[in-house]
Amino acid sequence: MTHLLEEFLCQREPLYKVYERDMLQLVLSISKKIIRHELQSNEEVVLSTLQEAFKQIVDQRKVRIRVNPVDFQFLHTHSDRWSLRKRSGMGSN
């Protein structure tokens, strides 16, 4: 029994190396699907992501944000909830 366990453990590392890239691709694929779903179903994610991103920016006056039209409408209608000042001419391009 001990020999069988040792043999299994010796096989584990090479198998991991062989399938490591496939496992990583699977994790990335699942993550992308979850993020895409969350962004489509929860508009608040766009707002909170934008707020967090702007906390990291030193000079907020030199930033151009590109969002899709649906997200732009949401941000525009909820502009009182985000700390940035809307500039005239701000658009979704």
C-alpha positions as CSV (number, residue, x, y, z in Angstrom):
1,M,0.0,0.0,0.0
2,T,2.8,2.4,0.9
3,H,4.5,1.6,-2.4
4,L,1.3,2.4,-4.3
5,L,1.0,5.7,-2.5
6,E,4.6,6.6,-3.2
7,E,4.2,5.7,-6.9
8,F,1.0,7.9,-7.1
9,L,2.9,10.8,-5.5
10,C,5.8,10.4,-8.0
11,Q,3.3,10.5,-10.9
12,R,1.5,13.5,-9.6
13,E,4.2,16.1,-10.4
14,P,4.7,15.1,-14.0
15,L,0.9,14.9,-14.6
16,Y,0.5,18.4,-13.1
17,K,3.1,19.8,-15.4
18,V,1.5,18.2,-18.4
19,Y,-2.0,19.5,-17.6
20,E,-1.0,22.8,-16.0
21,R,-1.7,24.8,-19.1
22,D,-5.0,23.2,-19.7
23,M,-6.1,23.8,-16.1
24,L,-5.0,27.4,-16.3
25,Q,-7.0,27.9,-19.6
26,L,-10.1,26.3,-17.9
27,V,-9.8,28.6,-14.9
28,L,-9.4,31.7,-17.1
29,S,-12.4,30.6,-19.3
30,I,-14.6,30.1,-16.2
31,S,-13.5,33.4,-14.8
32,K,-14.2,35.3,-18.0
33,K,-17.7,33.8,-18.1
34,I,-18.4,34.7,-14.5
35,I,-17.2,38.3,-15.0
36,R,-19.1,38.7,-18.3
37,H,-22.3,37.4,-16.6
38,E,-21.8,39.6,-13.6
39,L,-21.2,42.7,-15.7
40,Q,-24.3,42.0,-17.8
41,S,-26.6,41.4,-14.9
42,N,-25.3,43.8,-12.3
43,E,-24.8,47.4,-13.4
44,E,-23.5,48.3,-9.9
45,V,-20.3,46.4,-10.8
46,V,-19.4,49.0,-13.5
47,L,-19.9,51.8,-11.0
48,S,-17.9,50.2,-8.2
49,T,-15.1,49.2,-10.6
50,L,-14.9,52.8,-11.9
51,Q,-14.8,54.2,-8.4
52,E,-12.0,51.8,-7.4
53,A,-10.0,52.5,-10.5
54,F,-10.1,56.2,-9.9
55,K,-8.8,55.8,-6.3
56,Q,-5.6,54.5,-8.0
57,I,-5.2,57.4,-10.5
58,V,-3.0,60.3,-9.4
59,D,-4.2,62.9,-11.9
60,Q,-7.9,62.3,-12.6
61,R,-8.0,65.3,-15.0
62,K,-6.2,63.4,-17.8
63,V,-8.3,60.3,-18.0
64,R,-10.5,59.1,-20.8
65,I,-13.1,56.5,-20.0
66,R,-14.6,54.3,-22.7
67,V,-17.7,52.4,-21.9
68,N,-20.5,50.8,-23.9
69,P,-23.6,52.9,-24.4
70,V,-25.7,50.9,-21.8
71,D,-23.1,51.4,-19.1
72,F,-22.7,55.1,-20.1
73,Q,-26.5,55.6,-19.6
74,F,-26.3,53.9,-16.2
75,L,-23.3,56.0,-15.1
76,H,-24.9,59.2,-16.5
77,T,-28.2,58.6,-14.6
78,H,-26.3,57.8,-11.4
79,S,-23.7,60.5,-11.7
80,D,-24.6,61.7,-8.2
81,R,-23.2,58.5,-6.8
82,W,-19.7,58.7,-8.1
83,S,-17.1,61.2,-7.1
84,L,-16.0,62.4,-10.5
85,R,-17.1,65.6,-12.0
86,K,-18.7,65.2,-15.4
87,R,-17.1,67.3,-18.0
88,S,-19.1,68.8,-20.9
89,G,-18.6,66.7,-24.0
90,M,-18.2,63.5,-22.0
91,G,-19.4,60.7,-24.1
92,S,-19.3,56.9,-24.5
93,N,-16.5,56.8,-27.1
